[in-house]
Amino acid sequence: MQRFNFNKDIKAVVAGEGITRKILGYSENLMVCELTFEKGAIGALHSHFHEQQTYIIEGKFKFTIGDEERVVGPGDCLVKEPNIVHGAVCLEKGKLIDIFTPARKDFLEEECKMKKIALITGGTGGIGFAVAEELGKAGYQIILNGIDDSAAEVAVKKLQDQGIEVEYFHFDVTNEEEIVKSMNLIKSKYDHLDALINNAGGLGGRSRLEVLPTDFFRKVMALNLDSVVFMTREAIPLLKKSKDPSIVNYASNAAWNAGGPGAGIYATAKAGVVTFTRASAKDLAEYGIRVNCVSPGTIDTPFHDATKKKNPDLFESWKNNILLKRFGRPEEVASVIEFLVSEKASFITGEVIQINGGQDLL
Ligand SMILES: NC(=O)c1ccc[n+]([C@@H]2O[C@H](COP(=O)([O-])OP(=O)(O)OC[C@H]3O[C@@H](n4cnc5c(N)ncnc54)[C@H](O)[C@@H]3O)[C@@H](O)[C@H]2O)c1
């Protein structure tokens, strides 16, 4: 193993590939950290002036402490005197608790610098933009995705005018290759992700089943379901590096009432999102990644432009189907999403929240 200088290379030691650190608590004299290691992850050799006690909770590690090498597992405890050179290799995916005396100030500084980051697909307009504003105001740095570059220019300016840090990435979420390429670029620029908001979606038109064009079917599924699956898969490595990672997906009233005329495929895709939310919540729970879903009713956004233009009276009449006799506003969805990704919702996962003004009660 290579020896690292403590001050210069501390990142390689504490936040290396496959290692996640959480500060569980600290005072000036004491700090308790939980570290999770993937199999093969290396805590490079280093030394520091703190005394360190390491308790192995899960897995198997080979530790080097001074001239000694020791393989340890659950229940073992290692005491490292101040300034002794030490490091570890994880032999079997595991977890350990480090207790430092006194507290590691560098860890605290790093923690303070770690701004929360949210990625919002289709965030240049409609509900997605309201989410960008809401999370931006809550202190998140925003990664904004979209395909409409002129809308993006306006959206980015509006966010920056409010002091929100934002970067725009053009990619089409219906295209798996573009997702992979863009997410790789995002991974090279950002070291973690706290919230993935799988917002992009849409009706894509209407078609009766008898005459359903195959291309149309694939397009609607790709936009509303495939995109959620591929974005989730590609975001996992960055989410795993967050202290409190979560994902929010979007269903729709259509998922429950099977959609309006010709919207059956959209409804089917959104019903798939509900089950995928629950399935991914189960799959990702071991990494502490919470996955939830919002299910909006009729929210007044460009989503409804075609109907509004073609038949404004019909659109207005939809209010009669809503208990509160009005359409929802994008910010009324955004505020629920802000709650879901926050620590206030830390015990909520695999849940679907209806935001529909009582639309399903009439
Ligand atoms: N507005 C509603 O009444 C309503 C109801 C239920 C569910 N939803 C869901 O809420 C989410 C947001 O809808 P909205 O009302 O803001 O719609 P919208 O049409 O106003 O916004 C959708 C956004 O997604 C972007 N987008 C479209 N295709 C994309 C692609 N291939 N790649 C990347 N971005 C793409 C658009 O440019 C736009 O910014 C969608 O998933 C939608 O299905 C909306």
The ligand as an ORCA input file, in Angstrom:
! r2SCAN-3c Opt
* xyz 0 1
  N     -49.548     18.845    -14.952
  C     -50.323     17.854    -14.560
  O     -51.562     17.976    -14.481
  C     -49.718     16.527    -14.177
  C     -50.554     15.575    -13.615
  C     -50.018     14.334    -13.231
  C     -48.669     14.073    -13.408
  N     -47.880     15.030    -13.986
  C     -46.470     14.682    -14.157
  O     -45.661     15.707    -13.625
  C     -44.426     15.763    -14.323
  C     -44.159     17.198    -14.779
  O     -45.225     17.596    -15.608
  P     -45.541     19.108    -15.956
  O     -46.967     19.330    -15.697
  O     -44.542     20.022    -15.344
  O     -45.343     19.021    -17.528
  P     -44.686     20.077    -18.547
  O     -45.068     19.595    -19.908
  O     -45.080     21.454    -18.148
  O     -43.147     19.903    -18.278
  C     -42.435     18.747    -18.670
  C     -40.977     19.098    -18.777
  O     -40.260     17.941    -19.216
  C     -39.395     18.304    -20.284
  N     -39.194     17.153    -21.154
  C     -40.085     16.614    -22.002
  N     -39.541     15.570    -22.645
  C     -38.289     15.456    -22.176
  C     -37.208     14.575    -22.461
  N     -37.340     13.619    -23.372
  N     -36.046     14.721    -21.795
  C     -35.906     15.699    -20.870
  N     -36.873     16.570    -20.575
  C     -38.056     16.444    -21.218
  C     -40.113     19.441    -20.989
  O     -39.231     20.218    -21.778
  C     -40.706     20.198    -19.816
  O     -39.778     21.097    -19.270
  C     -44.562     14.768    -15.492
  O     -43.959     13.542    -15.123
  C     -46.054     14.576    -15.614
  O     -46.410     13.352    -16.184
  C     -48.374     16.242    -14.361
*
